[in-house]
Amino acid sequence: MAQESKVVDARNENRVLFKGTDDAARDYIEHNFPRHHIDPASPALETPEPDVYLVGAGGKEMYLGPEEADPWQKVKGSGSTGGKV
């Protein structure tokens, strides 16, 4: 049985935008929120500000975009929810 994941708004994590399997949630983000957003006037080393998070069994993740070598990154301070990925 697949673990259910959800896509939540980064500014209000109580706002769930999508629920489904991990793969379906990743596809939803990749097609609807293709890149993280950084203010062009901000310093180059600023942390990316995502629009949404993927919340699954492995914790909270954000999508950095297809141009990255590892497009999915775990959000610091988010631990596992105890399930299996």
TIRO-2110 file (N, C-alpha, C; in Angstrom, 1 decimal):
// TIRO-2110
0.8, -1.2, 0.0, N, 1, A
0.0, 0.0, 0.0, CA, 1, A
0.9, 1.2, 0.0, C, 1, A
0.6, 2.2, -0.9, N, 2, A
1.4, 3.4, -1.0, CA, 2, A
1.1, 4.4, 0.1, C, 2, A
2.1, 5.0, 0.5, N, 3, A
2.0, 6.1, 1.6, CA, 3, A
1.3, 7.3, 1.0, C, 3, A
0.4, 7.9, 1.7, N, 4, A
-0.2, 9.1, 1.2, CA, 4, A
0.6, 10.3, 1.5, C, 4, A
0.8, 11.2, 0.6, N, 5, A
1.6, 12.4, 0.7, CA, 5, A
0.6, 13.6, 0.4, C, 5, A
1.1, 14.8, 0.8, N, 6, A
0.2, 16.0, 0.5, CA, 6, A
1.2, 17.1, 0.1, C, 6, A
0.6, 18.0, -0.7, N, 7, A
1.3, 19.2, -1.1, CA, 7, A
0.6, 20.3, -0.4, C, 7, A
1.4, 21.1, 0.4, N, 8, A
0.8, 22.2, 1.2, CA, 8, A
1.4, 23.5, 0.8, C, 8, A
0.7, 24.6, 1.0, N, 9, A
1.1, 26.0, 0.7, CA, 9, A
2.3, 26.3, 1.7, C, 9, A
3.4, 26.8, 1.2, N, 10, A
4.5, 27.1, 2.0, CA, 10, A
4.2, 28.2, 3.1, C, 10, A
3.3, 29.1, 2.8, N, 11, A
3.0, 30.2, 3.7, CA, 11, A
1.9, 29.8, 4.7, C, 11, A
1.1, 28.8, 4.4, N, 12, A
0.1, 28.4, 5.3, CA, 12, A
0.0, 26.9, 5.1, C, 12, A
0.7, 26.1, 5.9, N, 13, A
0.8, 24.7, 5.7, CA, 13, A
-0.5, 24.0, 6.1, C, 13, A
-1.5, 24.7, 6.6, N, 14, A
-2.8, 24.1, 6.8, CA, 14, A
-3.6, 24.0, 5.5, C, 14, A
-3.1, 24.7, 4.5, N, 15, A
-3.8, 24.7, 3.2, CA, 15, A
-3.3, 23.6, 2.3, C, 15, A
-4.0, 22.5, 2.2, N, 16, A
-3.6, 21.4, 1.4, CA, 16, A
-4.1, 21.6, 0.0, C, 16, A
-3.1, 21.5, -1.0, N, 17, A
-3.4, 21.7, -2.4, CA, 17, A
-3.6, 20.4, -3.1, C, 17, A
-3.1, 19.3, -2.6, N, 18, A
-3.1, 18.1, -3.3, CA, 18, A
-2.9, 16.9, -2.3, C, 18, A
-3.6, 15.8, -2.5, N, 19, A
-3.3, 14.6, -1.7, CA, 19, A
-3.2, 13.4, -2.6, C, 19, A
-2.3, 12.6, -2.4, N, 20, A
-2.1, 11.4, -3.2, CA, 20, A
-0.8, 10.7, -2.9, C, 20, A
-0.4, 9.8, -3.7, N, 21, A
0.8, 9.0, -3.5, CA, 21, A
2.0, 10.0, -3.6, C, 21, A
3.2, 9.6, -3.1, N, 22, A
4.4, 10.4, -3.2, CA, 22, A
4.7, 10.7, -4.7, C, 22, A
4.6, 9.8, -5.6, N, 23, A
4.9, 10.0, -7.0, CA, 23, A
4.0, 11.0, -7.6, C, 23, A
2.7, 10.8, -7.3, N, 24, A
1.7, 11.7, -7.8, CA, 24, A
1.8, 13.2, -7.3, C, 24, A
2.2, 13.3, -6.0, N, 25, A
2.4, 14.6, -5.4, CA, 25, A
3.7, 15.3, -6.0, C, 25, A
4.7, 14.5, -6.3, N, 26, A
5.9, 15.1, -6.9, CA, 26, A
5.6, 15.5, -8.3, C, 26, A
4.8, 14.7, -9.1, N, 27, A
4.4, 15.1, -10.4, CA, 27, A
3.6, 16.4, -10.4, C, 27, A
2.7, 16.5, -9.4, N, 28, A
1.8, 17.7, -9.3, CA, 28, A
2.7, 18.9, -9.1, C, 28, A
3.7, 18.8, -8.2, N, 29, A
4.6, 20.0, -8.0, CA, 29, A
5.4, 20.3, -9.2, C, 29, A
6.0, 19.3, -9.8, N, 30, A
6.9, 19.5, -11.0, CA, 30, A
6.1, 20.2, -12.1, C, 30, A
4.8, 19.9, -12.3, N, 31, A
4.1, 20.4, -13.4, CA, 31, A
3.5, 21.8, -13.0, C, 31, A
3.2, 22.0, -11.8, N, 32, A
2.5, 23.3, -11.4, CA, 32, A
3.4, 24.3, -10.7, C, 32, A
4.5, 23.9, -10.1, N, 33, A
5.4, 24.8, -9.4, CA, 33, A
6.8, 24.4, -9.8, C, 33, A
7.2, 24.7, -11.0, N, 34, A
8.4, 24.2, -11.6, CA, 34, A
9.7, 24.7, -11.0, C, 34, A
9.7, 25.8, -10.3, N, 35, A
11.0, 26.3, -9.7, CA, 35, A
10.7, 27.0, -8.4, C, 35, A
11.8, 27.0, -7.5, N, 36, A
11.7, 27.8, -6.3, CA, 36, A
11.8, 29.3, -6.7, C, 36, A
11.5, 30.2, -5.9, N, 37, A
11.5, 31.6, -6.2, CA, 37, A
12.4, 32.3, -5.2, C, 37, A
13.3, 33.1, -5.8, N, 38, A
14.2, 34.0, -5.0, CA, 38, A
14.1, 35.4, -5.6, C, 38, A
14.0, 36.3, -4.7, N, 39, A
14.0, 37.7, -5.1, CA, 39, A
15.3, 38.1, -5.8, C, 39, A
15.2, 38.6, -7.1, N, 40, A
16.4, 38.9, -7.8, CA, 40, A
17.3, 39.9, -7.1, C, 40, A
16.8, 40.7, -6.3, N, 41, A
17.6, 41.7, -5.6, CA, 41, A
18.3, 41.2, -4.3, C, 41, A
17.9, 39.9, -3.9, N, 42, A
18.5, 39.4, -2.7, CA, 42, A
19.9, 38.9, -2.9, C, 42, A
20.7, 38.7, -1.8, N, 43, A
22.0, 38.2, -1.9, CA, 43, A
22.0, 36.8, -2.5, C, 43, A
23.1, 36.5, -3.3, N, 44, A
23.2, 35.2, -4.0, CA, 44, A
23.1, 34.0, -3.1, C, 44, A
23.5, 34.1, -1.9, N, 45, A
23.5, 32.9, -1.0, CA, 45, A
22.2, 32.7, -0.2, C, 45, A
21.2, 33.5, -0.5, N, 46, A
19.9, 33.4, 0.2, CA, 46, A
19.3, 32.0, -0.1, C, 46, A
18.7, 31.4, 0.9, N, 47, A
18.0, 30.2, 0.8, CA, 47, A
16.8, 30.3, -0.1, C, 47, A
16.5, 29.3, -0.9, N, 48, A
15.3, 29.4, -1.8, CA, 48, A
14.0, 29.4, -1.0, C, 48, A
13.1, 30.2, -1.5, N, 49, A
11.7, 30.3, -0.9, CA, 49, A
10.7, 29.5, -1.7, C, 49, A
10.3, 28.3, -1.3, N, 50, A
9.4, 27.6, -2.2, CA, 50, A
8.0, 28.1, -2.0, C, 50, A
7.2, 27.8, -3.1, N, 51, A
5.7, 28.1, -3.0, CA, 51, A
5.0, 27.1, -2.2, C, 51, A
5.4, 25.8, -2.4, N, 52, A
4.8, 24.7, -1.8, CA, 52, A
5.8, 23.7, -1.2, C, 52, A
5.3, 22.8, -0.3, N, 53, A
6.1, 21.7, 0.2, CA, 53, A
5.5, 20.4, -0.1, C, 53, A
6.3, 19.4, -0.2, N, 54, A
5.8, 18.0, -0.3, CA, 54, A
5.9, 17.5, 1.1, C, 54, A
4.8, 17.0, 1.7, N, 55, A
4.9, 16.5, 3.1, CA, 55, A
4.5, 15.0, 2.9, C, 55, A
5.5, 14.1, 3.2, N, 56, A
5.3, 12.7, 3.1, CA, 56, A
5.9, 12.0, 4.3, C, 56, A
6.1, 10.7, 4.1, N, 57, A
6.6, 9.8, 5.2, CA, 57, A
8.0, 10.2, 5.6, C, 57, A
8.8, 10.7, 4.6, N, 58, A
10.2, 11.1, 4.9, CA, 58, A
10.3, 12.5, 5.4, C, 58, A
9.3, 13.2, 5.7, N, 59, A
9.4, 14.6, 6.1, CA, 59, A
8.9, 15.6, 5.1, C, 59, A
9.4, 16.8, 5.2, N, 60, A
9.0, 17.9, 4.3, CA, 60, A
10.1, 18.1, 3.3, C, 60, A
9.8, 18.3, 2.0, N, 61, A
10.7, 18.5, 0.9, CA, 61, A
10.3, 19.7, 0.1, C, 61, A
11.2, 20.3, -0.6, N, 62, A
10.9, 21.3, -1.6, CA, 62, A
11.6, 21.0, -2.9, C, 62, A
11.0, 21.5, -4.0, N, 63, A
11.5, 21.2, -5.3, CA, 63, A
12.3, 22.4, -5.8, C, 63, A
13.5, 22.2, -6.3, N, 64, A
14.4, 23.3, -6.7, CA, 64, A
14.4, 23.5, -8.2, C, 64, A
13.7, 22.6, -8.9, N, 65, A
13.7, 22.8, -10.4, CA, 65, A
14.4, 21.8, -11.2, C, 65, A
14.1, 21.6, -12.4, N, 66, A
14.7, 20.6, -13.3, CA, 66, A
16.1, 20.8, -13.6, C, 66, A
16.6, 22.1, -13.5, N, 67, A
18.0, 22.3, -13.8, CA, 67, A
19.0, 21.9, -12.7, C, 67, A
18.5, 21.6, -11.6, N, 68, A
19.4, 21.1, -10.5, CA, 68, A
19.8, 19.7, -10.6, C, 68, A
21.0, 19.3, -10.2, N, 69, A
21.4, 17.9, -10.2, CA, 69, A
20.5, 17.0, -9.3, C, 69, A
20.2, 17.6, -8.2, N, 70, A
19.3, 16.9, -7.2, CA, 70, A
18.1, 17.8, -7.0, C, 70, A
17.1, 17.7, -7.8, N, 71, A
16.0, 18.7, -7.7, CA, 71, A
15.2, 18.8, -6.5, C, 71, A
15.1, 17.7, -5.7, N, 72, A
14.4, 17.6, -4.5, CA, 72, A
15.3, 17.7, -3.3, C, 72, A
14.9, 18.6, -2.4, N, 73, A
15.8, 18.9, -1.2, CA, 73, A
14.9, 18.8, 0.1, C, 73, A
15.4, 18.1, 1.1, N, 74, A
14.7, 18.0, 2.4, CA, 74, A
14.8, 19.4, 3.0, C, 74, A
13.7, 19.8, 3.6, N, 75, A
13.6, 21.1, 4.3, CA, 75, A
14.2, 20.9, 5.7, C, 75, A
15.2, 21.8, 6.0, N, 76, A
15.9, 21.7, 7.3, CA, 76, A
14.9, 21.8, 8.5, C, 76, A
15.1, 20.9, 9.5, N, 77, A
14.2, 20.9, 10.6, CA, 77, A
13.0, 20.1, 10.5, C, 77, A
12.8, 19.4, 9.3, N, 78, A
11.7, 18.6, 9.2, CA, 78, A
12.1, 17.1, 9.3, C, 78, A
11.6, 16.4, 10.2, N, 79, A
11.9, 15.0, 10.4, CA, 79, A
11.0, 14.1, 9.8, C, 79, A
11.2, 12.8, 9.9, N, 80, A
10.3, 11.8, 9.4, CA, 80, A
9.0, 11.8, 10.2, C, 80, A
8.0, 11.5, 9.5, N, 81, A
6.7, 11.3, 10.2, CA, 81, A
6.5, 9.9, 10.6, C, 81, A
7.5, 9.1, 10.5, N, 82, A
7.4, 7.7, 11.0, CA, 82, A
7.0, 6.7, 10.0, C, 82, A
6.5, 7.1, 8.8, N, 83, A
6.1, 6.1, 7.8, CA, 83, A
7.2, 5.6, 6.9, C, 83, A
6.9, 4.8, 6.0, N, 84, A
7.9, 4.3, 5.0, CA, 84, A
7.7, 5.0, 3.7, C, 84, A
8.8, 5.4, 3.1, N, 85, A
8.8, 6.1, 1.8, CA, 85, A
8.8, 5.0, 0.7, C, 85, A
END
